[in-house]
Amino acid sequence: MRITQAACDPSIEDEYFMRRALREARRGLAEDEVPVGAVVVHAGRQLARAHNRPIHLKDPSAHAEVLALRRAARKLGNYRLTGCTLYVTIEPCAMCAGAITQARLRRVVFGASDPKAGASGSALTVLNHPKLNHRVEVSQGVLAKECVAIIHDFFRRRRKRRNTD
């Protein structure tokens, strides 16, 4: 489905694509990965989607954001994703923020802040750091309750499992 800017309030579009990112996070949850989902959008159209896969791919860089950026770049035939928006269920970490900066994304929208590893101002400031040469528009808190709930439930269950083993 394609959503056009003219037909849609940005907050409605943000919620629509964040729901798609949450769907990806649930796919990660089903694989027992940390449930983070990401979607790359250009001109109101989804280019790529992904969820965390570092365990299954045995790759520490296989975060949802990085996988979605790789897929979008392949689809566009260019590593520069200017004009694209990344929707992600949790604030990007430093690695992902670096990839976002290198990809020259126009905008990042995330749901839940990450006080332990978030690199958009929560723990670190990599996105829009004054020494970097690219600025990205950041919107946060879109469907935050749902994004926080899926992460908290995952870690709660994991701790409970560990305590019963």
Helices and strands as residue ranges (DSSP letters): H 10-30, E 37-42, E 45-51, H 54-57, H 64-76, E 84-90, H 94-103, E 107-112, E 137-140, H 144-164
